[in-house]
Amino acid sequence: MDVRRVVTTGLLVTTTATVAAALGARAVLQHQAAAARAAIGKPLGEDAPRADRVFKKRLGATIDLLVLGDSIAAGLGADGPRGTLGARLARQVAKRTDRAVRLRTAAVVGSESSMLDAQLATLPLDYVPDVAIVVVGGNDVTHRVPVAESVGHLEKCVVALRAKGSAVVVGTCPDLGALTPVPQPLRALGARASRQLASAQREVALRHGAYVVSLADVVGPFFVTNPDEMFSLDRFHPSSLGYKRTAKAMLPSVLAALGEHDEVPFGHAWPVLADPVSGRAPTG
């Protein structure tokens, strides 16, 4: 008996079976992805409510708050302008600092991390926000963008904002495992991929002086246990209540970035270069 022939034949059979299984699994996932897209649809359209204005104008000493990122940052799913993430954060910051807050939203529905640069390009050259909020990543996962590529774009955005002298708060990729319209095993794969991206986002953001909020940790459980209240009509984007909870969860890091808060709770992280007394990351 030719042992080499037996071994070779065995390897060929095993490889063929493995390839067939992989192709079968890919076909299942592609079918599930198509079914999920059909189930979710676009009942909200593609335009988020426009919430930009000055909040509590009478207080003066205005804080400039910039919001960048995807549909969550833009506020798609909110009942109106007051319900968006940016508006809720602006009101809370005004209340806690006793200062007016000027909100500017450059976030665009459907954006991946690669589009952050284009969002920055829409801003006036002399515009320097006191604090910039960046929430992005979900579309990178659903569109299967490599993690290294995604975080490279986020890194460039954070570096550009820090160079201007702006404080930055990054809300990492939400847990896509909370999306019940997405069937298993696709949902489990999405959950794992979103956690991997969130971890990489956290590392690069902290390294370049940004504050980080793990959305999966600070609000993810609420979306899992109360989906009817926390999700909007499409069961994919937050509702006004979902944005309220998300803004409340992000607020400690926003206040810390502004030098108004000297501690942050679980799920938040200080930048590597943060001053231990003021909590502010040095600019430049």
N, C-alpha and C positions, 0 to 999 in steps of 0.2 A: 504494500500500500504506500502511495506517495503522500507522506505526511504533509509536505508543503502544499500539495493540491487540496488536501482536506482542510487545512487551516485557511487557505485562501478562499475556498468555497464557503467556509463558515463565516469568514469576515464579510464576504460579499452578501450573503444572505442577511446577516445582522445589519449591515449598512443599508441595504435596500429596505428592510423593515423599518429602520429608524427614519430614513428619509420619507417613507410613505406615511409614517405616524406624524412626522413634522408637518408634511403637506396637509394631512387631514386636520390637524389641530389648527393650522393657519386658516384653512377654509372655514372651520367652525367659528373662529374669532372674527374673520371678515364678515361672515353672515350675521353674527351677533352685533357687530359694530353697525352694520347697515340697518338692522332691526332697531337698535337703540336710537340711531339718528332719526328714523322714521317715527318712533314713539315720542321723542322729545320735540321734534319739529322746530318751528320758530314762531310760536304764538305771541311772543313779546316783540317781534320785529328785530331790527338791528340798531335801533336808536335809543340810547339811554336818556332819561330826563336830564335837562340842562339845569344844573344847580348853582352855577358860578355867580357869586355876588359877594358883597361884604356883609358879614354877620355881626350884629351888635355894633353897628357903625358909631353909635353915640359914645362908645367907650374909648375910642381913639387908640393911639399907639398900636397901629395895625400889625398883625402877624400875617405874613404871606404863606399860605398853605397850598402846595402843589400836589396833585394826584396823577400818577402815571400808571399805565398797565393795561389790563384787559377789561372784559365786560364787568367783572366784579368791582374793579377800581372805578369804572365808568358809572356803575349803579344800575345796570340793566336788571329789571325785575322789580324795582321799587315802584310804589304806587304813584309817586310824583317826585319833584325835585327835593322836597324835604326829607324823603326817605332814602336817598342815596348814601353811600358810604362817606363821600366827601362832605356832604351837607351835615350829616350826623356828627362827624368828627369836628367840623368847623364850629358847630354850636357848642359842643362839649369843651373844646379848647377855649373858646371865648368865655364860657361860664367859669372854667377853672382858673384862667389867667386874668380875668377881668379886663380883657383887651379885645378889640375888634379883630376879626379874622377875615381876610380876603381869600376866598377859595378860587383856585384856577384848576380846571380839570382838562388834562391833555390826554387822558386815557381814551382808548378807542375799542369799541366792541369787536371781539374776534382777534385781538392782537396776540401775537407770540412775543417772546422776549426779543426777537430780532427786530421788532418794530419800535422798541424803546427809543432808539436813536432818532427815528423819524418824528416821534412825539416831542423829543427835546428840541428838534429843529423847528418846530412850530412856535416856539417861545421867543419873545423879543430877546435880542442879544444882551440887553442890560437888565433882564429880569433875574433876580436872585431870591428865590424863595427862602424863608426862614427854615422851613422844614418841607421835605418832599416825601410823599408816601408812594411806595412802589408795590403793587400787587400784580403778579404775573406768574404764569407757569402752567395753568390748566390746559391751555391750547397747545403748549409745547408737548405735553404728555399725550393728548388725544391725537396729535398730528405726528407723533413718534419722532420728535426732534431729539437728537442725541444730547445727553445731559451736559457734556462738555461745551457743546455749541450754545446751549441755552444759557448756562451760567457765564459764558464768555461775554454775551451781550449784556447781561445784568451787571457784570463787573464793569464794563465800559460805561454804563449809565451811572452807577454809583460813583465811580472815579470822577466823571465829568461834573456831577452835582457837588461832590466834596471839594473839587478844585475851585468851584465858584464861591465856596464858603457856606453852602447849605448843609443843614443836618438832614440825614436820610433815615427813614424807617422802612424796612422791607418786610412785607407780609409774605411768608413763604407759601409755596404751592399748597392749596387745600387738599384734603384727603378725598380722592375721587372714589374711594370705596363707599362713600356715603350716597352715591348716585344710584338710587334704587331702580330707575328705568333701565340701567345697564345690567344685563344678565351675567351670571357666573358662567365660565371662569373669567370672562373679560373684565368684570368689576374687580376681581381679586388682583389681576395683573395691573389694572389701572391704579389700584391702591398702592401696590408695591412700587410702581414707577413714580407715582406722585411723592411717596415718601423719600425715594432716592433723590429726586430732583430737589425737594425741600431741604434735605440734608446738605446737598451741594450748594444751594443758594445761601443757606445759613453760613456756611464756612467762608464763602467768598465775600459776602456782605460784611461780616464781622471783621474780616481781615482788612477791609478798606474803610473802616470807620463808620459803618452803618449800624443802627439798632435793628434787631430782628425779632419778629413775632411769629411764632409757629401757629399758623391758623388751624392746622390739624389738631394741635393740642388745646388751644384756648377756646375754639368754637366748634371744632369737629364733632365732639360728643353731642352737642345740642342739635346739630343737623341729623345725627343718627337716631336720637331718641324722640325728636319732635319734627319729623320731616314735613308734616302737613302745615305747620306754622312757619317753619324756617325757610322752606323753599317756596318759590313763586309758582306761577301757573305751569311752567314748563318742567318743573321738578328738577331743574338743573342749576338755575341761578337763584340767589337768595331773594327772599321776599323783603318787604320793608322791615319786618320784625327781624329777619335774618341779618339785614344790614345794621340794624340797631344793636344787636348782640355783637356783631363783628366790630363795630366802631367802639363799643364799650370795652371790648377785649383788647383792642389795639391802643386805646387811649394812654395807658401808663407809659408805654415806650415813646409815644408822641410827646407827652409832657416831659419825659426824661431828656429827649433830644432837644427840647426847648429850654432845658435847665430849670424846669419847674417841678421836677420830681426826683427824689433821691434814692428811689428803690423801685424795682419792677418785680412782678409776681412770676409764678411758674409759667413757662412757655415763652418768656421774654428773655432776651440776651443782650448784654452790653457789648459795644464794639471793643475790639482788642485794645485800641488806643485811647479808650475813654479815660477822662480825668477822674481819679477816685474820689475827689471832693465834690466837683460840680456835676459829674456824670456826663459832661459834654465831650464829644470827640473833637480833637483839634482839627482846624481846617487846613487846607493846603495839601 
